[in-house]
């Protein structure tokens, strides 16, 4: 909003509840459509305001609905203004190009499904970085460094390219949250590019949409899909039954769902996946979990939560200071590296 007033959006706002998980382009279109229908439904109210004479019964109907009319008009105006502000900020910040490059890094392919070379990625980062804030530039480098393995010298050059001690520290702290970061020996992708079937699914959804969609989905959404399909990786999730002491391979779905102490009818009729993330969920992860449920990628209800809603700048703040608070318990503290030596020095100063 353009003034200094603040409005708290919560579950009591029916418009917010309906549109909070929607893409901003979809929300903008749907809001405009709803406002047009709302105005048509309240034609009599407009006629009264213009001074037109109505019979007493029509006047009473207008009076009874007047408070709701005013409240809804206020809410529609607020939400339409918010969507316009979001779109304006998105355009002015140049985030469209940033998101496009991020998707190439994360998925390993471009919009046509062609595999991206590292040279193309580096050129893209070099071209776009001069127009980015340091926060966005740092976040972009975090994505690149977690998706691509580099030799130590190349990694050092990339980190120092940010030209700011605070943001360099954020990048140097990556081993605390991403152990593989320091294991790079040569240039190659750390994570596989999306499969042909995943890209085909993306193209189908893109063709059915009137706005751009992302080629990749968050890891937590893939976990939910695998859990729904009874296809979770047993190395990552060894305990899927009632006996955590003895991990067993699953023979069938009903064996996993069976509750020895009670009736399983409610579980079978209303299956649920409960996900809780220590450290927090991002808005994108929340929306993605809702989408795979709405679109039928999972045949159950997803109940998701976390210790917080993790926003980009909050993540950067956490990573900036993480070496100060986790050094004693962090398994990487034993590594003889410049990053860890610097971290120890910082802790001693505290």
VOLO-127380 format. One record per residue: z, y, x negated of N, C-alpha, C in turn; residue in one letter. Coordinates in steps of 0.02 Angstrom, whole numbers, padded with zeros to 5 digits, always signed. Each point is the difference from the previous one (the first is absolute). Layout:
<pts>
ZYXZYXZYXA/...
</pts>
This chain:
<pts>
+00000-00059-00042+00000+00059+00042+00000+00062-00044X/-00022+00055+00026-00008+00059-00040+00064+00041-00004X/+00046-00010+00047+00063+00037-00004+00051-00044-00036X/+00062+00027-00004+00052-00036-00037+00040-00047+00044X/-00017-00006+00064+00037-00043+00044-00014-00073-00017X/+00048-00043+00017-00005-00071-00013+00008-00038+00065X/-00037-00054+00006+00005-00043+00059+00013-00071-00024X/+00050-00032+00027+00016-00068-00019-00037-00048+00046X/-00040-00044-00030-00038-00050+00038+00038-00066+00000X/+00013-00026+00059+00036-00064+00005-00025-00039+00060X/+00034-00055+00015-00024-00045+00052+00006+00029+00071X/+00034+00056+00007+00004+00032+00067-00063+00039+00016X/-00042+00010-00050-00064+00036+00010-00054-00052+00014X/-00021-00004+00063-00048-00052+00019-00067+00006-00035X/-00020+00061-00015-00064+00009-00035+00005-00025-00072X/+00055+00017-00033+00011-00025-00068+00003-00076-00002X/+00033-00029+00049+00007-00073+00002-00069-00034+00006X/-00045+00030+00039-00066-00030+00010-00045+00007-00061X/+00007+00055-00037-00050+00015-00052+00026-00004-00072X/+00063-00016-00010+00029+00003-00067-00032-00050-00048X/-00027-00056+00026-00030-00051-00043-00076+00005-00003X/-00028+00053+00029-00073+00007+00002-00026+00040-00059X/-00062-00014-00017-00036+00041-00050-00006+00070+00028X/+00005+00051-00043+00000+00070+00024-00063+00017+00038X/-00058-00029-00020-00062+00013+00036+00002-00029+00071X/+00029-00060+00005+00007-00032+00065+00049+00038+00044X/+00056+00022-00031+00049+00039+00037-00029+00065+00025X/-00040+00032-00041-00030+00064+00020-00046-00009+00059X/-00043-00051-00002-00047-00012+00054+00037-00018+00065X/+00049-00045-00006+00036-00023+00059+00042+00056+00031X/+00029+00042-00043+00038+00056+00025-00043+00048+00039X/-00058+00016-00027-00047+00046+00034-00020-00029+00067X/-00013-00065+00002-00020-00033+00062+00057+00003+00051X/+00061-00014-00022+00058+00001+00045+00012+00071+00027X/-00008+00050-00043+00011+00069+00021-00050+00020+00054X/-00063-00022-00008-00051+00015+00050+00018-00031+00068X/+00022-00063-00003+00019-00033+00062+00062+00031+00030X/+00047+00020-00042+00061+00031+00023-00015+00066+00035X/-00046+00039-00030-00018+00064+00031-00034-00010+00067X/-00042-00052+00005-00034-00014+00064+00051-00021+00053X/+00049-00040-00019+00051-00024+00047+00045+00057+00024X/+00004+00053-00039+00043+00056+00019-00041+00061+00023X/-00055-00014+00031-00043+00054+00025+00036+00043+00051X/+00041-00032+00042+00036+00038+00051+00048+00050-00031X/+00033-00021-00056+00046+00045-00034-00038+00061-00024X/-00059-00010-00027-00040+00056-00024-00021+00045+00058X/-00014-00030+00056-00021+00039+00059+00058+00044+00025X/+00061-00027-00003+00058+00040+00020+00009+00058-00048X/-00007-00014-00065+00009+00053-00049-00052+00055+00008X/-00058-00018+00023-00054+00050+00009+00008+00039+00065X/+00051-00019+00040+00012+00037+00062-00035-00027+00061X/-00034-00057-00008-00035-00029+00057+00049-00025+00053X/-00016+00009+00063+00043-00021+00055-00007-00075+00014X/+00057-00037+00000+00001-00070+00018+00046-00010+00059X/-00009-00056+00036+00046-00013+00055+00068-00019-00028X/+00052+00001+00043+00069-00008-00022+00012-00068-00034X/-00032-00052+00024+00009-00066-00029-00028-00002-00072X/-00058+00030-00011-00030+00003-00066+00044+00040-00048X/+00027+00056+00027+00044+00042-00042+00062-00038-00022X/+00030-00039+00047+00060-00038-00016-00015-00054-00053X/-00058-00030+00003-00019-00050-00051-00005+00033-00069X/-00028+00060+00000-00007+00036-00064+00068+00018-00028X/+00045+00025+00043+00067+00020-00021+00038-00059-00028X/-00004-00058+00033+00036-00059-00023-00024-00024-00069X/-00063+00011-00014-00028-00022-00063-00003+00053-00054X/+00025+00061+00016-00007+00056-00046+00037-00011-00066X/+00062-00025+00002+00039-00010-00062-00035-00050-00045X/-00023-00056+00029-00035-00050-00040-00064+00029-00029X/-00034+00041+00039-00062+00032-00022+00013+00043-00063X/+00053+00040+00003+00015+00044-00056+00019-00041-00062X/+00040-00052+00009+00023-00041-00056-00058-00036-00033X/-00044-00030+00041-00057-00036-00028-00049+00047-00035X/-00010+00059+00030-00044+00049-00031+00026+00019-00069X/+00066+00010-00006+00030+00017-00063-00009-00056-00051X/+00011-00063+00022-00006-00057-00045-00072-00011-00023X/-00047+00006+00047-00071-00008-00018-00021+00053-00050X/+00022+00061+00011-00017+00055-00046+00028-00014-00069X/+00063-00023-00003+00032-00015-00064-00038-00055-00038X/-00014-00055+00034-00031-00057-00035-00073+00014-00019X/-00035+00038+00041-00068+00018-00018+00000+00045-00062X/+00048+00046-00003+00006+00044-00058+00018-00039-00063X/+00044-00049+00008+00020-00042-00057-00060-00039-00027X/-00041-00029+00044-00058-00037-00023-00049+00046-00035X/-00008+00061+00026-00045+00047-00033+00026+00020-00069X/+00066+00008-00005+00030+00017-00065-00010-00056-00050X/+00009-00062+00022-00008-00058-00044-00072-00003-00025X/-00047+00008+00045-00071-00004-00019-00018+00057-00047X/+00028+00060+00013-00014+00057-00043+00028-00012-00070X/+00062-00025-00005+00030-00014-00066-00039-00055-00036X/-00022-00050+00037-00039-00055-00029-00064+00027-00031X/-00034+00044+00036-00064+00028-00023+00010+00045-00061X/+00050+00045+00004+00011+00047-00054+00025-00033-00064X/+00035-00055+00007+00029-00034-00059-00051-00045-00035X/-00058-00011+00030-00050-00043-00031+00021-00073-00001X/+00041-00021+00048+00026-00068-00001-00052-00053+00019X/-00054+00021+00032-00052-00049+00017-00028-00033-00062X/-00017+00041-00050-00026-00028-00063+00053-00040-00036X/+00062+00023+00003+00055-00035-00032+00010-00069+00031X/+00001-00004+00066+00010-00063+00034-00058-00048-00014X/-00061+00027-00003-00058-00041-00015+00006-00032-00069X/+00022+00039-00049+00009-00026-00067+00058-00050-00003X/+00054+00014+00036+00057-00046+00003-00022-00068+00027X/-00042+00001+00051-00022-00062+00030-00044-00041-00048X/-00039+00035-00041-00041-00034-00050+00045-00033-00053X/+00054+00035-00018+00047-00028-00049+00036-00061+00028X/+00027+00008+00061+00041-00053+00029-00041-00061+00019X/-00058+00012+00032-00040-00056+00025-00047-00029-00053X/-00019+00041-00049-00045-00023-00052-00074+00004+00019X/-00014+00026+00060-00069+00006+00023-00010+00069+00032X/-00064+00021+00006-00014+00063+00033-00013-00011+00074X/-00023+00052+00034-00011-00004+00072-00052-00051+00021X/-00046-00016-00047-00052-00049+00015+00019-00071-00022X/+00059-00008-00028+00021-00066-00023-00019-00016-00071X/-00029+00049-00036-00019-00012-00070+00061+00004-00045X/+00005-00046-00047+00058+00000-00045-00001+00062-00045X/+00058+00032-00006+00006+00061-00039+00014-00017-00073X/-00036+00033-00045+00014-00009-00071+00056+00048-00020X/+00034-00017-00055+00053+00044-00023-00027+00068-00020X/-00061+00001-00028-00030+00064-00021-00008+00046+00061X/-00023-00029+00056-00008+00040+00061+00067+00027+00025X/+00052-00042-00005+00067+00021+00021+00025+00058-00043X/-00006-00008-00066+00024+00052-00046-00038+00066+00011X/-00065-00005+00010-00039+00060+00013+00024+00034+00064X/+00014-00041+00050+00025+00027+00063+00066+00036-00008X/+00046-00030-00038+00065+00030-00012-00008+00066-00038X/-00042-00001-00052-00011+00060-00040-00029+00057+00042X/-00047-00018+00043-00033+00051+00041+00047+00031+00051X/+00042-00040+00031+00041+00024+00055+00066+00030-00022X/+00024-00019-00060+00068+00018-00020+00011+00075-00006X/-00052+00037-00019+00008+00072-00009+00012+00037+00065X/-00017-00032+00056+00010+00031+00066+00062-00025+00036X/+00039-00043-00034+00059-00029+00032+00064+00033-00022X/+00050-00002+00043+00067+00020-00022+00026-00051-00049X/+00050+00018-00039+00027-00048-00049+00029-00061+00036X/+00029+00011+00059+00028-00056+00038-00054-00050+00019X/-00056+00026+00027-00054-00045+00020-00033-00033-00061X/-00007+00038-00054-00030-00027-00061+00043-00057-00027X/+00066+00010-00001+00046-00051-00025-00004-00063+00044X/+00000+00011+00065-00003-00057+00046-00065-00039-00010X/-00055+00035-00013-00064-00033-00013+00003-00042-00063X/+00032+00027-00052+00006-00037-00063+00045-00061+00009X/+00052+00006+00041+00044-00057+00013-00042-00056+00031X/-00043+00017+00048-00041-00051+00031-00048-00031-00050X/-00030+00041-00043-00046-00028-00049+00036-00046-00049X/+00057+00022-00026+00036-00038-00051+00030-00065+00028X/+00013-00002+00064+00025-00063+00029-00056-00047+00019X/-00061+00026+00006-00057-00043+00018-00041-00020-00061X/+00004+00038-00055-00040-00015-00060+00046-00008-00061X/-00015-00050-00039+00036-00013-00062-00035+00036-00057X/+00039+00038-00039-00028+00038-00055+00035-00017-00065X/-00035+00010-00056+00032-00005-00065+00049+00058-00007X/+00050-00009-00044+00055+00049-00005-00026+00071-00015X/-00049+00006-00045-00026+00065-00019-00033+00035+00060X/-00041-00038+00036-00034+00029+00058+00050+00019+00054X/+00052-00041+00008+00051+00015+00050+00037+00065-00019X/+00016+00007-00064+00035+00060-00024-00043+00062+00012X/-00065-00004-00014-00044+00057+00011-00004+00019+00073X/+00001-00050+00043-00003+00015+00072+00064+00034+00024X/+00057-00026-00024+00064+00029+00020+00006+00073-00023X/-00018+00013-00062+00007+00068-00026-00053+00048+00028X/-00051-00026+00032-00051+00044+00029+00028+00042+00057X/+00059-00019+00027+00030+00038+00055+00028+00066-00025X/+00015+00004-00066+00020+00061-00034+00061+00033+00033X/+00050-00041+00014+00062+00026+00028+00054-00052-00013X/+00055+00021-00032+00052-00048-00020+00030-00037+00059X/+00011+00035+00055+00031-00032+00058-00044-00055+00028X/-00064+00015+00007-00045-00049+00030-00019-00055-00050X/+00001+00016-00065-00008-00053-00050+00058-00049+00004X/+00061+00026+00011+00058-00044+00006-00007-00047+00059X/-00027+00025+00055-00012-00043+00059-00045-00059-00019X/-00054+00015-00035-00047-00053-00020+00031-00048-00051X/+00042+00027-00045+00032-00043-00049+00052-00046+00032X/+00024+00019+00058+00050-00041+00035-00030-00056+00041X/-00065-00007-00001-00032-00053+00039+00026-00070-00015X/+00020-00017-00062+00026-00068-00012+00060-00019+00041X/+00038+00050+00023+00060-00015+00039-00018-00026+00070X/-00057+00019+00026-00020-00022+00067-00061-00046-00002X/-00033-00004-00058-00060-00041-00007+00001-00033-00068X/+00031-00059-00006+00011-00032-00065-00064-00010-00041X/-00056-00015+00034-00062-00015-00036-00029+00060-00035X/+00027+00059+00013-00029+00062-00027-00005-00001-00076X/+00049-00027-00034+00001+00002-00073-00037-00059-00032X/-00024-00046+00040-00030-00061-00027-00075+00006-00015X/-00028+00060+00010-00072+00008-00009-00022-00010-00071X/-00052-00039-00009-00029-00012-00066-00072+00024-00004X/-00034-00001+00057-00070+00019+00001-00017+00028+00068X/-00059+00029+00005-00021+00031+00063-00022-00054+00050X/+00035-00005+00055-00020-00045+00054+00042+00016+00061X/-00022-00025+00058+00039+00011+00061+00062-00045-00001X/+00056+00028+00021+00061-00040+00007-00001-00039+00065X/-00026+00033+00052-00001-00031+00066-00072-00014+00020X/-00013-00055+00036-00069-00016+00019-00027+00050+00051X/-00066+00011-00003-00031+00041+00051+00002-00036+00067X/-00011+00036+00053+00003-00031+00066-00057-00052+00006X/+00013-00051+00039-00049-00054+00007-00058+00021+00045X/-00053-00039+00000-00057+00014+00043+00020-00002+00074X/+00043-00047+00018+00022-00005+00070+00041+00061+00020X/+00042+00024-00046+00040+00060+00015-00045+00061+00007X/-00053+00004-00042-00046+00057+00006-00039-00005+00064X/-00020-00059+00021-00037-00009+00062+00043+00021+00060X/+00064-00016-00003+00046+00020+00054+00006+00076+00002X/+00002+00031-00059+00002+00074-00004-00063+00031+00031X/-00059-00027-00017-00062+00028+00025-00004-00006+00076X/+00024-00056+00027-00002-00009+00072+00044+00052+00035X/+00060+00010-00027+00045+00049+00030-00027+00071-00008X/-00034+00013-00057-00029+00066-00012-00055+00014+00051X/-00041-00051+00014-00055+00008+00048+00026+00014+00070X/+00059-00026+00015+00030+00009+00067+00041+00064+00005X/+00007+00036-00056+00042+00060-00001-00042+00063-00003X/+00029+00055+00022-00035+00064-00005+00029+00043-00056X/+00036-00031-00046+00026+00036-00058+00007-00050-00058X/+00006+00027-00061+00006-00043-00059+00065-00040+00002X/-00003-00062-00023+00060-00041-00005+00006-00025-00071X/+00059-00026-00017+00013-00023-00068-00024-00071-00010X/-00026-00014-00061-00025-00067-00015+00057-00049-00015X/+00054+00026-00025+00056-00044-00019+00057+00008+00051X/+00042-00052+00003+00059+00005+00042+00061-00009-00044X/+00057+00029+00018+00061-00007-00041+00021-00073-00007X/+00033-00015-00055+00022-00068-00013+00046-00026+00055X/+00042+00044+00027+00047-00022+00051-00037-00022+00064X/-00057+00031+00014-00040-00021+00058-00030-00069-00011X/-00023-00012-00063-00027-00066-00015+00054-00053+00004X/+00061+00017-00020+00056-00047+00007+00011-00017+00073X/-00002+00051+00044+00009-00012+00072-00055-00046+00027X/-00063+00012-00021-00056-00041+00022+00009-00072-00024X/+00019-00009-00064+00010-00067-00027+00057-00035+00036X/+00053+00036+00016+00057-00030+00035-00021-00022+00070X/-00041+00040+00033-00024-00017+00067-00044-00062-00002X/-00039-00007-00054-00046-00057-00006+00033-00060-00034X/+00065+00005-00013+00037-00054-00034-00031-00014-00068X/-00016+00054-00037-00037-00007-00062+00032+00040-00057X/+00067+00009+00003+00033+00037-00053+00000-00040-00065X/-00003+00036-00055+00001-00031-00066+00070-00028-00014X/+00004-00066-00012+00065-00032-00008+00035+00021-00065X/-00038+00025-00049+00033+00024-00060+00037+00065+00012X/-00029+00042+00043+00033+00064+00017+00051-00009+00055X/-00011-00047+00046+00044-00010+00056+00018-00075+00005X/+00045-00023-00044+00015-00072-00002+00043-00025+00058X/+00037+00046+00032+00047-00021+00053-00024+00025+00067X/-00031-00044+00038-00028+00019+00065+00031-00039+00058X/+00050-00039-00014+00031-00039+00053+00074+00013+00004X/+00038-00048+00025+00071+00007+00010+00041-00024-00060X/-00033-00027-00051+00036-00029-00056-00020+00033-00066X/+00028+00059-00014-00019+00036-00061+00018-00036-00064X/+00045-00050+00003+00020-00035-00060-00054-00046-00027X/-00042-00026+00045-00051-00048-00019-00068+00024+00026X/-00038+00035-00041-00065+00023+00024-00046-00059+00013X/-00031-00001+00060-00045-00054+00018-00067+00028+00021X/-00051-00039-00011-00066+00021+00024-00002-00009+00075X/-00036+00046+00033-00003-00002+00073-00053-00050+00023X/+00018-00041+00049-00047-00048+00028-00036+00027+00061X/+00036+00041+00040-00031+00029+00059+00038+00062+00021X/-00030+00038+00044+00030+00063+00020+00064-00009+00040X/+00002-00050+00043+00059-00009+00042+00061-00018-00043X/-00011-00035-00056+00056-00017-00043+00032+00063-00028X/-00041+00049-00015+00026+00062-00027+00039+00040+00053X/-00022-00003+00062+00030+00039+00054+00061-00033+00031X/+00008-00064-00011+00052-00037+00036+00069+00026-00017X/+00040+00008+00052+00069+00022-00007+00044-00059+00021X/+00035-00031-00047+00039-00060+00015+00057+00014+00048X/+00024+00062+00001+00060+00014+00038-00014+00024+00072X/-00063+00013+00016-00013+00027+00066-00070-00011+00024X/-00015+00030+00056-00066-00006+00031-00050+00042-00038X/-00061-00026-00011-00051+00037-00037-00052+00030+00047X/+00010-00005+00065-00051+00024+00047-00013+00074-00007X/+00053+00040-00011-00010+00072-00006-00038+00017-00063X/+00014-00037-00055-00035+00012-00063-00075-00016+00008X/-00015-00054+00034-00069-00021+00008-00038+00047+00046X/+00034+00024+00052-00033+00044+00049-00005+00072-00025X/+00047+00021-00041+00001+00069-00025+00011+00001-00075X/-00048-00027-00038+00009-00002-00073+00004+00070-00030X/+00041+00007-00051+00009+00064-00033+00000-00009-00075X/-00023+00051-00034+00006+00004-00073+00043+00061-00015X/+00055-00010-00034+00045+00055-00018-00008+00014-00074X/-00019+00062-00017-00011+00020-00069+00047+00058-00016X/+00036-00006-00055+00043+00054-00023-00013+00011-00074X/-00013+00063-00018-00018+00015-00070+00055+00041-00032X/+00031-00028-00050+00050+00037-00039-00037+00048-00046X/+00013+00063+00007-00036+00051-00037-00040+00046+00045X/-00018-00026+00059-00032+00043+00049-00072-00020+00016X/-00022+00022+00058-00068-00010+00024-00036+00067+00001X/-00064+00000-00017-00040+00061+00005-00027+00006+00071X/-00022+00060+00019-00031+00009+00065-00062-00044+00008X/-00038-00006-00054-00061-00041+00003+00017-00072+00014X/+00053-00026-00030+00020-00069+00013+00023-00010+00071X/+00036+00049+00027+00024-00004+00069-00059-00002+00048X/-00048+00045-00010-00059+00003+00043-00042-00064-00007X/-00007-00025-00061-00039-00061-00011+00031-00060+00035X/+00066-00007-00002+00034-00054+00035-00011+00004+00075X/+00001+00061+00026-00012+00009+00072-00073-00018+00017X/-00046+00018-00044-00071-00013+00013-00016-00075+00001X/+00027-00037-00048-00017-00072-00001+00030-00035+00060X/+00053+00028+00028+00028-00028+00061-00044+00019+00060X/-00019+00064+00005-00041+00023+00056-00069-00033+00001X/-00028-00012-00060-00068-00026-00005-00002-00077+00001X/+00058-00032+00005+00001-00072+00007-00005-00039-00064X/+00009+00033-00057+00000-00036-00064+00061-00045-00006X/+00053+00017+00035+00059-00043+00004+00015-00013+00074X/+00016-00062+00016+00012-00019+00069+00075+00000+00014X/+00033+00055-00014+00072+00005+00013+00020+00074-00006X/+00063+00012+00016+00027+00067-00007+00026+00009-00071X/-00015+00058-00029+00025+00017-00067+00056+00051+00008X/+00058-00017-00027+00057+00047-00001+00010+00019-00073X/-00013+00063-00017+00002+00020-00070+00051+00056-00010X/+00027+00001-00060+00049+00051-00018+00009+00003-00075X/+00040+00047-00022+00013+00008-00071+00058+00046-00011X/+00019+00009-00063+00056+00044-00015-00017+00073+00009X/-00064+00016+00004-00022+00069+00011-00074+00001+00015X/-00025+00058+00022-00072+00011+00003-00018+00035-00065X/-00039-00034-00041-00013+00023-00068-00063+00043-00001X/+00008+00064-00016-00055+00047-00005-00023+00007-00072X/-00063+00021-00011-00027+00003-00068+00043+00038-00049X/+00021+00061+00017+00039+00040-00046+00069-00030-00013X/+00029-00034+00051+00064-00034-00010-00007-00057-00050X/-00057-00035+00003-00013-00054-00048-00003+00027-00070X/-00036+00057-00009-00005+00030-00067+00068+00022-00025X/+00041+00028+00043+00067+00022-00020+00042-00060-00022X/-00004-00055+00037+00037-00060-00017-00023-00026-00068X/-00066-00002-00011-00026-00027-00063+00015+00045-00059X/+00008+00064+00013+00016+00046-00055+00069-00014-00029X/+00047-00021+00042+00069-00008-00021+00022-00073-00006X/-00044-00047+00014+00021-00070+00004+00027-00027-00066X/-00024+00025-00056+00023-00025-00064+00072+00021-00014X/+00025+00050+00034+00067+00025-00013+00054-00044+00034X/-00021-00033+00054+00049-00034+00042-00004-00076-00003X/-00053-00028-00027-00008-00072+00002-00005-00031-00070X/+00014+00038-00051-00012-00024-00068+00041-00063-00016X/+00066+00000+00016+00043-00055-00019-00020-00065+00034X/-00022+00005+00062-00016-00060+00038-00074-00019-00001X/-00041+00043-00029-00072-00011+00002-00020-00050-00055X/-00036-00053+00017-00020-00050-00050-00045+00028-00054X/-00031+00058+00012-00046+00027-00050+00036+00042-00052X/+00067+00010+00010+00037+00042-00047+00004-00032-00069X/-00013-00066-00005+00003-00034-00064-00065+00007-00040X/-00051+00025+00033-00064+00006-00035+00003+00057-00051X/-00028-00012-00058+00000+00051-00052-00063+00043+00009X/+00005+00047+00045-00058+00043+00014+00023+00073+00000X/-00048+00044-00009+00016+00071-00001+00026+00023+00068X/-00025-00032+00053+00023+00017+00067+00074-00014+00008X/+00021-00060-00022+00069-00020+00009+00046+00038-00048X/-00023+00014-00060+00040+00039-00047+00012+00070+00027X/-00050+00028+00030+00006+00066+00030+00048-00002+00060X/-00003-00054+00038+00044-00008+00057+00073-00004-00023X/+00012-00038-00053+00068-00007-00026+00027+00068-00023X/-00042+00038-00033+00020+00067-00023+00018+00044+00059X/-00040-00004+00053+00014+00040+00060+00066-00019+00031X/+00015-00065+00002+00062-00023+00030+00060+00024-00041X/-00006-00003-00066+00056+00022-00043+00014+00075+00010X/-00053+00038+00013+00010+00072+00012+00040+00012+00064X/-00011-00045+00051+00036+00007+00063+00074-00012-00010X/
</pts>
